[in-house]
Amino acid sequence: MLQDRLVAHRGYRRKYPENTLLAYREAIAVGARAIETDVLLSADRQPVLYHDATLTRVSGRRGRIDQLTLAQLLTLPAHEPKRFGTAFADNRITALTALVELLADHPGVTAYIEIKHEALAFAGIEQCYRIIADCLAPVASQCVLISFAFDVIAHASAQGWQRNGLVLERWSDHRGNAVAEIAPEVMFCNHRKVPARADLNQIVPEVVLYEIDCPATAIHWFRRGADRVETFDIGGMIQALARHAL
């Protein structure tokens, strides 16, 4: 089923604040079989679901994620005021532990966990990996660690994490030695960076292309060999693709 090949990018972001438990619950409720989230670390080195290093866009506050403790962050809103106004003013920042509990309740859901550069710069590769891996341990079989930072994924693989993936800055990076050494399960790439003549069927790892909210564009890439597409509009895309076949 084409809809089973969709990834909910930061949850059901089209309708709910990104990277929040609410957005992931709603994504799964409408049928998402795969989700993606971003992970940063608090001042006391606890993992939280957040994309930006600063609090401005999502929480409407000054400061940085790594300047506040987990206890402090969990009191702050995650409501994207410029997009939603006060509609989700009571929604709070989500700890990674809360997503782990949600995944445990939905064992058929795969989660792509993106380790952000800012977390690595703050805590270092070894500590950052260990903090996140320890948190994800109860649902490790459901979780694929991904990052633009190839070195943390290489470290995760060396430490025995079974499911790993890379996010490509450039499509040509998939031919590099680092990718060959890591042998990732999956590679993410912006669909606009894929060359017109690229044969995705010849790529060994699974290929996930982002950011796609148009059903026709998704079908185009599936026909070209993409394994999955990532979307902010998981509900709308599931509904649209339920009526299509390749």
C-alpha positions in Angstrom: 0.0 0.0 0.0 1.5 3.4 -1.0 0.3 5.0 2.2 2.4 2.6 4.2 5.5 4.0 2.5 5.0 7.5 4.0 7.0 9.0 6.8 5.4 11.6 9.1 8.0 14.3 9.1 8.1 15.8 12.6 4.7 14.2 13.2 1.4 15.4 11.7 3.0 18.9 11.3 0.4 20.3 8.8 -2.2 20.3 11.6 -0.3 20.2 14.8 2.9 21.8 16.4 5.9 19.9 15.1 8.0 17.4 17.2 5.4 17.1 19.9 3.7 14.1 21.4 0.4 15.5 20.1 1.7 15.6 16.5 2.9 12.0 16.8 -0.2 10.6 18.4 -2.3 12.2 15.7 0.0 11.0 12.9 -0.3 7.4 14.2 -4.1 7.8 14.7 -4.5 8.6 11.0 -2.5 5.6 9.9 1.2 6.6 9.9 3.5 3.5 9.9 6.7 5.6 10.1 7.5 8.8 11.9 10.6 11.1 12.1 11.7 13.3 14.9 14.6 15.6 15.8 16.4 15.3 19.1 18.4 17.9 21.0 19.7 17.8 24.6 18.8 19.9 27.6 21.3 21.7 29.8 21.3 18.6 32.0 21.8 16.4 29.0 18.3 14.9 28.6 16.9 14.3 25.1 13.9 16.3 23.9 12.0 16.4 20.7 13.0 19.7 19.1 14.3 20.9 15.7 15.7 24.4 16.4 18.5 25.1 18.8 16.7 28.2 19.9 13.2 28.5 21.4 11.9 31.3 19.3 9.9 29.7 16.5 8.3 26.8 18.3 8.0 28.1 21.8 7.8 31.9 21.3 10.6 32.4 23.9 14.1 33.6 24.0 17.0 31.3 24.8 18.3 27.9 23.7 17.3 24.3 24.4 20.8 23.5 25.9 20.5 26.4 28.4 17.6 25.0 30.3 17.1 21.8 32.2 14.6 19.1 31.2 12.3 20.1 34.1 12.4 23.7 32.9 11.8 22.8 29.2 8.8 20.6 30.0 7.0 23.7 31.4 7.4 25.6 28.2 5.0 25.6 25.3 5.6 24.0 22.0 2.9 25.6 20.0 4.4 27.4 16.9 2.6 30.7 17.6 3.3 32.2 14.1 1.5 29.2 12.5 -1.2 28.5 15.0 -1.6 31.6 17.2 -2.9 30.5 20.6 -4.6 27.3 19.4 -2.1 25.0 21.1 -0.8 27.4 23.8 -1.2 24.6 26.4 0.9 22.1 24.5 4.3 21.5 26.0 7.8 20.5 24.8 8.1 16.7 24.7 10.8 14.6 26.2 12.1 11.7 24.2 11.0 9.3 26.9 7.4 10.2 26.1 7.9 9.2 22.5 9.4 5.9 23.6 6.2 5.2 25.6 4.1 6.0 22.6 6.2 3.7 20.4 5.9 0.9 22.9 2.1 1.1 22.6 2.5 0.9 18.8 5.0 -1.8 18.0 4.2 -1.7 14.2 5.5 1.9 13.9 9.1 2.7 12.8 10.7 5.9 14.2 13.5 7.7 12.5 15.4 9.5 15.2 17.5 12.4 13.9 20.5 13.4 16.0 21.1 17.1 15.5 24.5 18.7 15.0 23.8 21.0 17.9 23.4 18.1 20.3 26.7 16.7 19.1 28.4 20.0 19.5 27.0 20.3 23.1 27.8 16.9 24.5 30.1 15.2 22.0 29.6 12.1 19.9 30.1 9.4 22.5 28.0 11.0 25.3 25.3 12.1 22.9 24.9 8.7 21.4 24.9 6.9 24.7 22.3 9.3 26.2 19.9 8.8 23.2 20.6 5.1 22.8 19.9 4.4 26.5 16.6 6.3 26.3 15.6 4.3 23.1 16.6 0.9 24.4 13.1 -0.3 25.3 12.0 0.2 21.7 15.4 -0.1 19.9 14.0 -2.5 17.3 11.6 0.2 16.1 14.2 3.0 15.9 16.5 4.0 13.1 19.2 6.5 14.2 19.8 9.1 11.4 21.9 12.2 11.1 23.6 14.6 8.7 26.7 14.0 10.9 28.0 10.7 9.5 30.5 10.3 12.3 27.8 9.8 15.0 26.1 7.2 12.8 29.5 5.4 12.3 29.9 5.5 16.1 26.4 4.1 16.7 27.1 1.3 14.2 30.5 0.5 15.9 28.7 0.4 19.3 26.2 -2.2 18.0 23.2 -0.1 17.2 21.4 -2.3 14.6 19.4 0.3 12.6 21.2 3.3 11.2 20.7 5.8 8.5 22.2 8.9 6.9 20.8 12.2 5.8 22.6 13.5 2.7 23.6 17.1 2.2 24.3 16.3 -1.5 23.0 13.4 -3.5 26.6 12.6 -4.6 27.5 11.8 -1.0 25.8 8.4 -1.3 28.8 7.2 -3.3 31.4 8.2 -0.7 33.6 5.9 1.3 31.9 6.9 4.6 28.6 5.6 3.3 30.2 2.4 2.1 31.8 1.8 5.5 28.6 2.5 7.5 26.4 0.5 5.2 23.2 2.3 6.4 19.8 0.8 6.3 18.3 4.0 4.8 19.4 7.3 3.3 17.3 10.5 3.4 17.6 13.2 0.8 15.7 16.3 -0.3 13.9 15.2 -3.5 15.0 18.4 -5.2 18.7 17.3 -4.9 18.2 14.0 -6.8 19.5 14.2 -10.4 17.0 13.8 -13.2 18.8 10.7 -14.4 19.5 9.0 -11.0 18.3 5.4 -10.9 17.0 4.9 -7.4 16.4 1.2 -8.1 20.2 0.8 -8.1 20.7 2.2 -4.6 21.2 -0.5 -2.0 20.0 1.3 1.1 16.3 2.3 1.3 15.8 5.8 -0.1 13.5 8.3 1.7 12.9 11.6 -0.1 11.6 14.7 1.6 9.7 17.1 1.7 6.7 16.0 -0.4 3.1 17.0 0.3 1.7 16.4 -3.3 0.3 13.0 -4.0 1.4 13.2 -7.7 4.9 14.0 -6.7 5.0 11.1 -4.3 3.8 8.7 -7.0 6.4 10.1 -9.4 9.2 9.3 -7.0 7.8 5.9 -6.1 7.9 5.1 -9.8 11.5 6.3 -10.0 12.4 3.8 -7.2 12.1 5.8 -3.9 11.2 3.4 -1.1 9.5 6.0 1.1 8.6 9.7 1.0 8.5 12.0 4.0 5.7 14.5 4.4 4.4 17.2 6.8 0.8 16.3 5.7 0.6 12.7 6.7 -3.2 12.6 7.0 -3.8 14.3 3.7 -1.3 12.1 1.9 -2.6 8.8 3.3 -6.1 9.7 2.2 -5.0 10.7 -1.3 -2.7 7.7 -1.9 -5.3 5.2 -0.7 -7.0 5.8 -4.0 -3.8 5.2 -6.1 -1.7 2.3 -7.2 1.6 2.2 -9.1 
